[in-house]
């Protein structure tokens, strides 16, 4: 069946990607892509430190090609390395940084590592960031710490298109700690999906806003003008009322006389 062949190919690709990510741990590995060519399989590895992956005279790449041939039965794997343009906008690299800092300095400086990573990501030009740490930090009880900034989509099609998510585990004496990073970048597909307005539409909207503001201000001014008049009338009535009974009493006394 053709469907089974497709499933087997996908499984092979997934297993090879996991194997590459496990072998290239703490080297600034971001992700890998597999492409089929007439000559063989083309494997593109995206990293922040290409020199460490290549090694001296390409020793590391030659070892990788041999292992991929044996374990995954690739005919002619061709490995290419491409450098990541902006390190702070890659969720996998940011998560690995936080995990490595936790393994180096322990759980005492975990808040500083989280806030530093968040500031670097926002300075790089991201729309929003969210960093989650879960585990026995800093005490023996398991807790969950959350740090976020900016605008981040949680659901819908935009969350799948423009949000990068990654999960990394850091091994400490207290136990394993999970690091989860999600970054929302300025993807051109995101901007294309957003509604746009022409200059004429913007001007019309501004005029409508000004009209609404003027209509809201007018009734307020009338109310403020009427308020003192009403207060004056009330004062006049209070002054006139006590004088009326005195006049009636005087008339009654005159008649009796």
C-alpha positions as CSV (number, residue, x, y, z in Angstrom):
1,X,0.0,0.0,0.0
2,X,1.2,3.5,-0.8
3,X,-0.2,4.9,2.5
4,X,2.1,2.6,4.5
5,X,5.1,3.7,2.5
6,X,4.3,7.4,3.3
7,X,3.9,6.5,7.0
8,X,7.2,4.6,7.1
9,X,9.0,7.6,5.4
10,X,7.5,10.0,8.0
11,X,8.6,7.7,10.9
12,X,12.0,7.5,9.4
13,X,12.3,11.3,9.1
14,X,11.1,11.8,12.7
15,X,13.4,9.3,14.2
16,X,16.4,10.7,12.3
17,X,15.5,14.2,13.5
18,X,15.3,13.1,17.1
19,X,18.7,11.3,16.7
20,X,20.4,14.4,15.3
21,X,18.9,16.6,18.0
22,X,20.1,14.2,20.8
23,X,23.6,13.9,19.3
24,X,24.0,17.7,18.8
25,X,22.8,18.7,22.3
26,X,24.2,21.9,23.9
27,X,25.8,23.0,20.6
28,X,23.2,25.5,19.5
29,X,21.1,23.1,17.4
30,X,17.8,24.6,16.3
31,X,16.1,22.1,13.9
32,X,16.7,19.9,10.9
33,X,15.0,19.4,7.5
34,X,15.1,16.4,5.2
35,X,14.7,16.7,1.5
36,X,14.8,14.0,-1.1
37,X,17.0,14.5,-4.2
38,X,17.8,12.2,-7.2
39,X,21.3,11.8,-5.7
40,X,20.1,10.8,-2.2
41,X,18.8,12.4,1.0
42,X,19.7,16.0,1.7
43,X,19.8,16.9,5.5
44,X,19.9,20.6,6.4
45,X,21.0,21.3,10.0
46,X,20.2,24.8,11.4
47,X,22.6,25.8,14.2
48,X,23.9,28.8,16.0
49,X,27.5,27.4,16.1
50,X,28.4,25.7,12.8
51,X,32.0,25.3,13.7
52,X,31.3,23.0,16.6
53,X,29.1,20.7,14.5
54,X,31.7,20.5,11.6
55,X,34.6,19.8,14.0
56,X,38.3,19.5,13.0
57,X,38.5,18.8,9.3
58,X,34.9,17.7,9.2
59,X,35.3,14.8,11.5
60,X,31.9,15.2,13.2
61,X,30.0,15.4,9.9
62,X,31.7,12.2,8.6
63,X,30.7,10.4,11.8
64,X,27.1,11.6,11.5
65,X,26.8,10.4,7.9
66,X,28.1,6.9,8.8
67,X,25.7,6.5,11.7
68,X,22.8,7.7,9.5
69,X,23.7,5.2,6.8
70,X,23.8,2.3,9.3
71,X,20.9,3.0,11.6
72,X,18.4,4.6,9.2
73,X,19.6,3.0,6.0
74,X,20.0,6.2,4.0
75,X,21.5,5.6,0.5
76,X,23.6,8.8,0.1
77,X,23.0,11.3,2.9
78,X,24.4,14.8,2.2
79,X,24.6,17.0,5.2
80,X,24.5,20.8,4.9
81,X,24.9,23.3,7.7
82,X,23.2,26.7,7.8
83,X,23.6,29.3,10.4
84,X,20.6,30.8,12.2
85,X,20.2,34.5,11.4
86,X,18.9,35.7,14.8
87,X,19.6,33.4,17.8
88,X,17.2,35.2,20.2
89,X,14.2,34.6,17.9
90,X,14.7,30.8,17.9
91,X,12.7,29.0,20.7
92,X,14.9,25.9,20.8
93,X,18.1,27.8,21.2
94,X,16.6,30.1,23.9
95,X,15.3,27.0,25.8
96,X,18.7,25.3,25.6
97,X,20.4,28.4,26.9
98,X,18.2,28.5,30.0
99,X,18.7,24.8,30.6
100,X,22.5,25.1,30.4
101,X,22.5,28.0,32.8
102,X,20.4,26.0,35.3
103,X,22.8,23.1,35.0
104,X,25.8,25.4,35.5
105,X,24.7,27.7,38.3
106,X,21.9,25.6,39.9
107,X,18.4,26.6,40.9
108,X,19.5,29.7,42.8
109,X,19.7,32.0,39.7
110,X,16.8,30.7,37.8
111,X,14.8,34.0,37.9
112,X,17.7,35.9,36.5
113,X,18.1,33.5,33.6
114,X,14.4,33.7,32.8
115,X,14.3,37.5,32.8
116,X,17.5,37.9,30.8
117,X,16.3,35.5,28.1
118,X,12.9,37.4,28.0
119,X,14.6,40.8,27.6
120,X,16.9,39.5,24.8
121,X,14.0,38.0,22.9
122,X,12.0,41.3,23.1
123,X,15.0,43.4,22.1
124,X,15.5,41.1,19.0
125,X,12.0,42.2,17.7
126,X,9.6,39.6,18.8
127,X,5.9,40.3,19.4
128,X,5.6,38.2,22.5
129,X,7.4,35.7,24.7
130,X,6.4,33.1,27.4
131,X,8.8,31.1,29.5
132,X,7.7,28.3,31.8
133,X,9.8,26.4,34.3
134,X,8.3,23.4,36.1
135,X,10.1,21.3,38.7
136,X,11.7,21.4,42.2
137,X,12.8,25.0,42.0
138,X,14.0,26.4,44.4
139,X,12.8,24.2,47.2
140,X,12.1,20.5,47.4
141,X,8.4,21.0,46.4
142,X,7.6,21.0,42.7
143,X,6.3,24.4,41.4
144,X,5.7,26.2,38.2
145,X,7.2,29.6,37.3
146,X,5.9,31.7,34.5
147,X,7.4,34.8,32.8
148,X,5.8,36.6,29.8
149,X,5.9,39.8,27.9
150,X,4.2,41.3,24.8
151,X,1.5,39.7,22.7
152,X,1.2,36.0,22.3
153,X,-1.5,33.9,20.5
154,X,-2.6,30.8,22.4
155,X,-5.1,29.2,20.0
156,X,-6.2,29.4,16.4
157,X,-4.4,29.3,13.1
158,X,-2.1,32.2,13.9
159,X,-0.8,30.3,17.0
160,X,0.3,27.5,14.7
161,X,1.8,29.8,12.0
162,X,3.6,32.5,13.9
163,X,4.4,30.9,17.3
164,X,7.5,28.8,17.9
165,X,7.4,26.3,20.8
166,X,10.1,24.2,22.3
167,X,10.5,21.9,25.3
168,X,13.9,21.1,26.9
169,X,14.8,19.3,30.2
170,X,17.6,20.3,32.5
171,X,19.0,17.7,34.9
172,X,19.8,19.0,38.4
173,X,20.5,17.4,41.8
174,X,16.9,18.0,42.9
175,X,15.6,16.3,39.8
176,X,14.7,17.1,36.2
177,X,13.3,20.5,35.4
178,X,11.2,21.2,32.3
179,X,11.8,24.4,30.3
180,X,9.1,25.5,27.8
181,X,9.6,28.5,25.6
182,X,7.1,30.0,23.1
183,X,8.0,33.0,20.9
184,X,5.7,34.9,18.5
185,X,7.7,36.4,15.7
186,X,6.8,38.9,13.0
187,X,6.1,36.4,10.3
188,X,5.1,37.8,6.8
189,X,2.3,35.2,6.7
190,X,0.9,36.7,9.9
191,X,1.0,40.2,8.4
192,X,-0.7,39.0,5.2
193,X,-3.6,37.6,7.2
194,X,-4.2,40.8,9.1
195,X,-6.7,43.3,7.6
196,X,-5.3,46.4,6.0
197,X,-6.8,49.9,5.5
198,X,-6.2,52.5,2.8
199,X,-5.5,56.2,3.5
200,X,-9.1,57.2,2.6
201,X,-10.5,54.7,5.0
202,X,-8.1,55.8,7.8
203,X,-9.1,59.5,7.3
204,X,-12.8,58.6,7.4
205,X,-12.3,56.6,10.6
206,X,-10.5,59.6,12.2
207,X,-13.3,61.9,11.2
208,X,-15.9,59.6,12.7
209,X,-14.0,59.4,16.0
210,X,-13.7,63.3,16.1
211,X,-17.5,63.6,15.6
212,X,-18.3,61.1,18.3
213,X,-16.0,62.9,20.7
214,X,-17.7,66.3,20.0
215,X,-21.2,64.8,20.5
216,X,-20.1,63.4,23.8
217,X,-18.6,66.7,25.0
218,X,-21.7,68.9,24.1
219,X,-24.3,67.4,26.6
220,X,-21.7,67.5,29.4
221,X,-21.2,71.3,28.9
222,X,-25.1,71.9,29.1
223,X,-25.4,70.0,32.3
224,X,-22.7,71.9,33.9
225,X,-24.3,75.3,32.9
226,X,-27.8,74.2,34.2
227,X,-26.5,73.0,37.5
228,X,-25.8,76.4,39.1
229,X,-29.2,77.8,38.0
230,X,-31.0,74.9,39.7
231,X,-29.0,75.5,42.8
232,X,-29.9,79.3,42.8
233,X,-33.6,78.5,42.4
234,X,-33.5,76.1,45.3
235,X,-31.9,78.7,47.5
236,X,-34.5,81.4,46.6
237,X,-37.3,79.0,47.5
238,X,-35.8,78.3,50.8
239,X,-35.5,82.0,51.5
240,X,-39.1,82.8,50.5
241,X,-40.8,80.1,52.5
242,X,-40.1,81.3,56.1
243,X,-41.3,84.9,55.2
244,X,-44.8,83.8,54.2
245,X,-46.1,82.7,57.6
246,X,-44.9,85.9,59.2
247,X,-47.0,88.0,56.8
248,X,-50.1,86.0,57.5
249,X,-49.7,86.4,61.2
250,X,-49.4,90.2,60.9
251,X,-52.6,90.4,58.8
252,X,-54.4,88.2,61.4
253,X,-53.3,90.5,64.2
254,X,-54.5,93.6,62.4
255,X,-58.0,92.1,61.8
256,X,-58.3,91.1,65.4
257,X,-57.4,94.6,66.4
